[in-house]
Every structure is written in C-alpha cells, then in structure tokens.
Amino acid sequence: MQTHEHPNSDADLLDYLHQTRPWRTRTHFHGYTWTGPSALPRHPETPRHPGDDGFTTCPAPPAVIGDWLLKEPGLIADNCPTATQAATWMTEVWLKHQALALCPDWVDVNRRVHIATGTLRARLDARWEDYLHDGRFLHIAAVACPQRILPHPCPLERAEDAGPGAVPGGHRPALRVGGAVTIPWYPPPWTVG
C-alpha cells in the first residue's frame, strides 16, 4: 500500500487534488434531465427550493437551475469535463425527444448548441425546456460546478465525503452516479497507512 506524506502547503494540496480528484479543482458540468407532467414543476406542492421538504430527492427541476447541485447525486444524468462535451450531451438528449416536441424547430439545433457552449464556457448554467405532444415537459440542464454565483458543493464531492459507508462492501466503494459514471472513493493520501 502506498503511503503519501501530508502536503506541505496549500499549493501541494491543490496540486494533489488537481491530479487525483479533478472535480474538486476544475470547472466541470453535471447534466440533469427530467421529463414529466407539464404542470408538476409549477405545482405548489412540488419541492422546488432547497428549504422545501423532499427537495433533495425530487427529480423535478428546481426553481434555480444551480440548485440541482444540492440534490442527490443519483439524479445526475451525465458528467462532462468541458463545456463542449456538456453542450454535446444536451444535444444528444434533445435529439432523442425532438420528434415529440410541440415546436421542434422553434430554435435551430446548431443555434442551441452555440449558445449553450458559450454560456457553459462562461461557467454559467445552460438549460433547454420544451413542451411535448403528449402533455409532458422536457427539461435538460448542464450545471457548471463549481458555481460562479451559488456556493453549492459539488455533488460528487459530497458523495465522496460520505466515505466508505457510501456504498456497502469493499474498502474503496464505488458510487454509481446517474447510472453512467463510477467514481471511486479514496481517503486523503496522508491518512493511508
């Protein structure tokens, strides 16, 4: 088993985290998608604000897009390291639902991608929403993490900080995020003996 020394400075710690846990030090993006009854997000009993009961587990979109980061990590549909990849992911989700949209050509797909990429490169959130023919509502969001404005922790960091009990079994459990990404949990290097 490898032993690491305690970092001598903040710069050493940031360098270590940058190499081993890039989601803690680099801007990245979490993708969220929701399709459901069009009235649900506006229903007064839908928990849309962080203080509302059931907010963290409610799959419906929050009132403030950045508040997605406060919800359970299992609601993450995808994780993207760059703005371009996040905009590509949004496009893939949109194209799967485009045939069901009430106004599929209201905004050109290329224009959507261009605007979303620019917005995400500025470390801001991007979202696309559309009503579907069957009465449902489609919400696609890519949320910048860390946030420029909201002081929300990264959901992957919160899950990692849950420690070995996050997933039963093994000394280094893995966390399934959105059914697509596995993030291993590792203790800080200076605590490994």
Backbone torsions as a table, in degrees:
resi	resn	phi	psi	omega
1	MET	NA	134.2	-177.5
2	GLN	-80.2	137.3	177.8
3	THR	-110.5	134.0	178.2
4	HIS	-112.7	147.0	175.6
5	GLU	-83.5	156.7	176.3
6	HIS	-64.3	135.2	179.3
7	PRO	-58.4	140.8	-178.6
8	ASN	-80.3	-20.7	-176.7
9	SER	-151.4	170.3	175.7
10	ASP	-61.8	-35.5	179.8
11	ALA	-63.3	-41.2	177.6
12	ASP	-63.0	-41.5	179.6
13	LEU	-64.2	-46.3	179.4
14	LEU	-62.4	-38.6	178.2
15	ASP	-63.4	-44.5	178.3
16	TYR	-61.0	-48.2	-179.3
17	LEU	-63.6	-38.5	179.7
18	HIS	-60.4	-37.5	-178.5
19	GLN	-80.5	-36.1	-172.1
20	THR	-104.9	-25.3	-178.2
21	ARG	-137.3	71.5	-173.2
22	PRO	-60.3	-24.9	-179.1
23	TRP	-68.5	-13.8	178.0
24	ARG	-84.8	-24.4	-172.7
25	THR	-122.6	-16.7	-178.5
26	ARG	-109.5	147.7	173.3
27	THR	-67.6	133.0	176.6
28	HIS	-143.7	179.4	-172.6
29	PHE	-136.1	137.2	175.5
30	HIS	-106.6	130.7	179.5
31	GLY	-98.1	136.1	178.8
32	TYR	-131.2	142.0	176.3
33	THR	-140.8	146.9	179.0
34	TRP	-148.2	135.2	173.4
35	THR	-131.6	124.5	-178.3
36	GLY	-166.8	-173.1	-179.4
37	PRO	-55.9	133.3	-174.9
38	SER	-62.5	-25.0	-179.1
39	ALA	-82.2	-18.0	-173.7
40	LEU	-60.6	-47.0	-178.9
41	PRO	-60.7	-27.0	-178.7
42	ARG	-95.9	-6.4	-178.6
43	HIS	-65.2	134.9	-175.7
44	PRO	-61.6	-21.6	-179.7
45	GLU	-93.4	-1.2	177.4
46	THR	-77.1	124.1	-179.9
47	PRO	-72.4	101.7	-175.7
48	ARG	-110.4	-3.7	-177.1
49	HIS	-124.0	147.3	-175.8
50	PRO	-53.0	-29.6	-179.5
51	GLY	-83.1	-8.1	-177.5
52	ASP	-74.6	142.4	175.6
53	ASP	-60.2	132.8	178.3
54	GLY	81.3	5.1	-176.5
55	PHE	-58.3	-46.9	-172.8
56	THR	-66.5	-22.6	-178.7
57	THR	-106.6	-7.7	-179.7
58	CYS	-72.1	123.8	-178.2
59	PRO	-77.0	-10.5	179.6
60	ALA	-70.6	150.9	-177.6
61	PRO	-63.1	143.5	176.6
62	PRO	-74.8	165.7	178.5
63	ALA	-65.1	-37.8	177.3
64	VAL	-109.2	122.0	-172.7
65	ILE	-56.3	-39.7	179.9
66	GLY	-62.1	-20.1	179.2
67	ASP	-71.3	-7.3	171.9
68	TRP	-54.7	-33.9	-176.6
69	LEU	-63.4	-19.5	179.6
70	LEU	-86.7	-9.6	-179.5
71	LYS	-82.5	169.4	-178.4
72	GLU	-58.8	139.3	179.5
73	PRO	-58.5	-24.7	179.4
74	GLY	-65.1	-15.0	178.0
75	LEU	-83.7	-7.3	178.3
76	ILE	-69.8	127.2	179.1
77	ALA	-88.9	-30.2	178.8
78	ASP	-161.5	158.1	175.1
79	ASN	-123.5	132.1	-176.9
80	CYS	-129.0	132.4	-179.2
81	PRO	-78.2	-18.2	-178.3
82	THR	-131.7	160.7	178.1
83	ALA	-63.0	-39.7	-179.9
84	THR	-62.9	-43.2	178.7
85	GLN	-66.5	-35.9	177.9
86	ALA	-66.0	-42.3	178.4
87	ALA	-65.9	-36.5	176.4
88	THR	-63.4	-44.0	177.9
89	TRP	-60.4	-45.2	178.9
90	MET	-57.9	-42.0	-179.5
91	THR	-63.6	-43.3	179.1
92	GLU	-60.4	-42.7	178.9
93	VAL	-65.9	-43.5	-179.8
94	TRP	-61.2	-44.6	-177.5
95	LEU	-63.7	-30.0	176.4
96	LYS	-67.2	-26.5	-176.8
97	HIS	-108.8	-6.3	-173.0
98	GLN	-55.2	-40.2	-178.3
99	ALA	-64.3	-23.2	-179.5
100	LEU	-91.3	-9.8	-175.6
101	ALA	-70.3	143.4	177.8
102	LEU	-64.5	-39.3	179.8
103	CYS	-129.1	73.9	-173.0
104	PRO	-63.2	-26.7	-177.2
105	ASP	-105.7	14.4	-178.7
106	TRP	-56.6	-43.0	173.4
107	VAL	-126.1	127.0	179.5
108	ASP	-57.8	138.4	-178.3
109	VAL	-57.8	-43.0	-179.9
110	ASN	-62.4	-37.5	177.3
111	ARG	-67.1	-41.6	176.6
112	ARG	-56.1	-48.7	-177.4
113	VAL	-63.1	-44.4	-179.5
114	HIS	-60.0	-47.3	-179.6
115	ILE	-66.6	-44.2	-179.7
116	ALA	-63.1	-43.1	-179.6
117	THR	-62.1	-44.9	178.5
118	GLY	-63.6	-41.7	179.1
119	THR	-63.9	-45.9	-179.2
120	LEU	-67.6	-36.8	176.9
121	ARG	-62.5	-27.5	176.8
122	ALA	-81.6	6.5	-178.7
123	ARG	62.8	36.4	173.6
124	LEU	-112.1	165.9	-178.0
125	ASP	-86.0	150.4	176.0
126	ALA	-125.1	142.5	176.5
127	ARG	-145.9	147.6	174.1
128	TRP	-126.0	134.9	178.7
129	GLU	-135.3	140.8	179.8
130	ASP	-149.1	146.7	171.7
131	TYR	-84.7	141.9	-179.5
132	LEU	-106.8	157.5	-177.6
133	HIS	-56.8	-32.5	-174.9
134	ASP	-86.5	14.1	177.5
135	GLY	88.8	-0.6	178.3
136	ARG	-89.1	169.5	-179.4
137	PHE	-123.3	134.7	179.9
138	LEU	-107.1	128.9	177.8
139	HIS	-126.6	125.1	176.8
140	ILE	-127.0	127.0	-179.4
141	ALA	-137.8	140.9	169.3
142	ALA	-116.8	121.0	-173.7
143	VAL	-110.2	125.4	178.8
144	ALA	-69.7	139.9	-179.8
145	CYS	-144.1	123.9	1.8
146	PRO	-72.7	155.9	179.8
147	GLN	-71.4	145.2	174.3
148	ARG	-77.1	-30.3	-172.7
149	ILE	-111.0	-48.4	-177.3
150	LEU	-87.3	137.3	-177.0
151	PRO	-86.3	39.3	-176.2
152	HIS	-79.7	138.8	175.2
153	PRO	-73.5	157.1	176.4
154	CYS	-65.8	131.8	179.1
155	PRO	-62.4	-29.9	177.7
156	LEU	-70.4	-36.8	177.6
157	GLU	-66.9	-42.2	177.3
158	ARG	-60.8	-41.6	179.6
159	ALA	-67.1	-40.5	178.6
160	GLU	-64.4	-41.5	-178.8
161	ASP	-67.1	-13.6	176.6
162	ALA	-66.8	-19.8	172.6
163	GLY	78.5	-163.5	-173.8
164	PRO	-59.6	-22.1	179.9
165	GLY	-80.6	-1.9	-176.5
166	ALA	-61.0	-39.0	178.0
167	VAL	-136.5	128.4	-177.9
168	PRO	-62.9	146.3	173.8
169	GLY	92.0	139.4	175.9
170	GLY	79.8	160.6	179.2
171	HIS	-91.8	-12.3	175.8
172	ARG	-134.2	80.6	-174.8
173	PRO	-66.5	156.6	176.7
174	ALA	-109.7	148.6	179.6
175	LEU	-113.1	126.0	175.3
176	ARG	-85.5	119.8	-179.5
177	VAL	-109.4	115.7	177.4
178	GLY	59.8	19.1	179.4
179	GLY	70.5	7.5	-174.3
180	ALA	-123.8	-27.1	-171.3
181	VAL	-126.8	136.3	175.1
182	THR	-108.8	124.3	178.7
183	ILE	-115.8	117.4	178.4
184	PRO	-76.7	150.9	175.5
185	TRP	-100.1	126.9	177.5
186	TYR	-126.5	136.7	177.0
187	PRO	-70.8	159.5	176.7
188	PRO	-54.9	144.0	-172.2
189	PRO	-62.0	-28.9	-177.4
190	TRP	-80.4	-2.5	177.0
191	THR	-102.6	-7.2	-179.4
192	VAL	-82.2	123.8	-176.0
193	GLY	-102.2	NA	NA
